[in-house]
């Protein structure tokens, strides 16, 4: 999946943006979606996300309901 595809899935409701958790590390970015019923996290594979801290503001703009945190 690409960042654009992830963005589109949050816009269509396929992925709940409020359940999206984005963790940015210095060399990788992790995307997870929390199950609203169980709280279990499901990893979303986005190979093009490379983990530079300077894109955190971009993720906050693209996914305003998501939790965006630094590792």
KATA-V730679 format. One record per run of one state. SS is the DSSP state (hx for helix, st for strand, lp for the rest). FROM is the first residue (numbers start at 1). TO is the last residue. If there is no record, write none. Layout:
ss->SS from->FROM to->TO
ss->SS from->FROM to->TO
//
This chain:
ss->lp from->1 to->2
ss->hx from->3 to->12
ss->lp from->13 to->16
ss->hx from->17 to->19
ss->st from->20 to->24
ss->lp from->25 to->28
ss->st from->29 to->34
ss->lp from->35 to->40
ss->st from->41 to->44
ss->lp from->45 to->52
ss->hx from->53 to->62
ss->lp from->63 to->66
ss->st from->67 to->70
ss->lp from->71 to->71
//
